[in-house]
Amino acid sequence: MTTSRTWLITGASGGLGLALVRRALAGGDRVVATSRSGSLPLTDPHLSVLTLDPADPGSCRRVVAEAEGLGEGVDVLVNNAGYGLVGAIEEVDEAEARAILDVDLLAPLWLSRAVVPGMRERGRGEIVQISSVGAVGSMPFLGLYNAAKWGLEGFSGALAAEVAPWGIGVTIAEIGAMDTAWATAGMAFSAPRPEYDELRAQTLGTTEVPWPSEPGATGGGTSPEAIAEGILAHLGRVDQRPLRLVLGDDAPGQIEAALEQRRQDYARQSGFRGDAG
């Protein structure tokens, strides 16, 4: 990593994205931040704000080209833009499915592809994919969000091995509950079907769609500032770093539970370690 870096951070108008912008600027780095509106609730001489429509591949390529042209190239890309979708698989319509995959899965793909040539030429770079504990397991009513994050982790694992020879690092940040508006104002909801109301109440604690929340409410959990600090500390390590970075107070327990559930499922079949048959 160089002493002074240029960051490209998507979804930076609030939450974790904004926390990362503030932390990078405080460290003396230059930041190119994106939002759909093209504005952020702060200004700084070392901050540039660009408009990005994550669902548009052309917009993704344009933003990277503009960011590369503002200085000596993008040193750190953080694919943070994304949202959640609540709905049983039968409830999610085609437009909703395509929309969340465009933003949560394909936008990071287009942006990652676009920064690799410049990073390869310079022989350095970091790509940080903001993922979730939802990429390890799955949960009723979050199936399309799970699918997007599982896909993100799938291509990012391959990408990490492909670009390592050129000094480019890839990090998948698996984040637990975070104290942002993601679970409230930042959540989309499919039209409910009454057949799922009983399971909805058992799983989500309510049959109301959207679920009730107060104006300005957050989902609770670890602060975005603490998550941002964890990402910065990870990038600052000089020893061998894990591909998957686990962040958030509840994240280790959720990941362990999801992995154990999968292990038990495999163990019910012959040919797997732990098989009792």
Secondary structure, 3 states (H helix, E strand, C coil): CCCCCEEEECCCCCHHHHHHHHHHHHCCCEEEEEECCCCCCCCCCCEEEEECCCCCHHHHHHHHHHHHHHCCCCCEEEECCCCEEECCCCCCCHHHHHHHHHHHHHHHHHHHHHHHHHHHHHCCEEEEEECCHHHCCCCCCCHHHHHHHHHHHHHHHHHHHHHHHHCEEEEEEEECCECCHHHCCCEEECCCCHHHHHHHHHHHCCCCCCCCCCCCCCCCCECHHHHHHHHHHHHCCCCCCCCEEEECCCHHHHHHHHHHHHHHHHHCCCCCCCCCC
